[in-house]
């Protein structure tokens, strides 16, 4: 995603020199704590920073509760002997400035040993340096902008990892954009695309990569435009799209705008599908757009979570707890990101205690991660990117997202 939240780990050593006071959380709602202690002397809090209200909140809430399930499971299974995990949630409202403030706050608290997130790639650009300066691990379950791990010149082949502390469990737009273009050309037989983006890091980057690959596959881009996040009236845009003669609209951005664009596009008589990335892969898109969303498409990272045998218990728990939000987009990757940190804590903890340089040690421990998560393998390459390159195209069919193609993109 997209893009997308920030997990924080804080350690309380009840028998050592460090004492923990709860790190910042939303005053309006505490996400609760992982129930069931492990009987040890260290409490580690996994914080979640995500858009829990406003734009992207359906996805953000899914991320939050993916972490909660991971923490509860670790406590129940005593995954790290002597360590109890708890969870607190922070709301960044998908705003880069808020994300940076949160990162600064976490780094200033010497008990915070790691972070996971954020949800949005644009927010990540404001947070990476803050965590890196503190030797603090950051794992995103949702960021997909390639430059976050491979540097600004990644497209020229000059890949350089900007921050050794940054990792992600979601694959990048470098693969997602091409995968979407390939499906539009080869499977849908589309020849003329109109490309729109929301001018954000994630959306504009994804739209650019779709365009490049669509042209490479022999298609034609008959028009391009941009919108602002938060816009509601797209009458001028949809008229332009209709008059262009496009047979498909590709949108780089989130569901908040695309769910309105597709409704207004169909209302002016342009009966063409809207296709986008994982930023619009949410049930909220279908609920808001209604019948006008029928036939629209979205790519998302990974295989469909409900087809992964390892995710069966996770999905059952999420539903049984009646947690809000959408787990299908990043809930699995959020669970796996939290698990990577929990496992890394287990590697550096000795007799239920954490070392004085826990932040620094955790970087190497996370880099060495190699286990099977509920959404796929959890292993990181030299750039901090995931080894899980699986992608899926979904299409709205009878009011629900239906997987129509899964695989990998090799260019």
Secondary structure, DSSP 8 states (H G I E B T S, - for coil): --EEEEEEEEEEETTSS---------SS-------S--SSSEEEEEEEEE--SSTTHHHHHHHHHHHHHHHHHHHHHTSSTTEEEEEEEEE-TT-HHHHHHHHHHHHHSTTEEEEEEEEEHHHHTTTHHHHHHTT-EEEESS---THHHH-TTGGGT----S-TTEEESS--HHHHHHHHHHIIIIIS---EEEEEE-SSHHHHHHHHHHHHHHHHTT-EEEEEEE--TT----HHHHHHHHHHT-SEEEEES-HHHHHHHHHHHHHTT---EEEE-GGG-SHHHHHHHGGGGTT-EEEEESS-GGG-GGGHHHHHHHHHTT--S-HHHHHHHHHHHHHHHHHHHHHH-BTTB--TTHHHHHHHHHHT-EEEETTEEEEB-TTS-BS---EEEEEEETTEEEEEEEE----
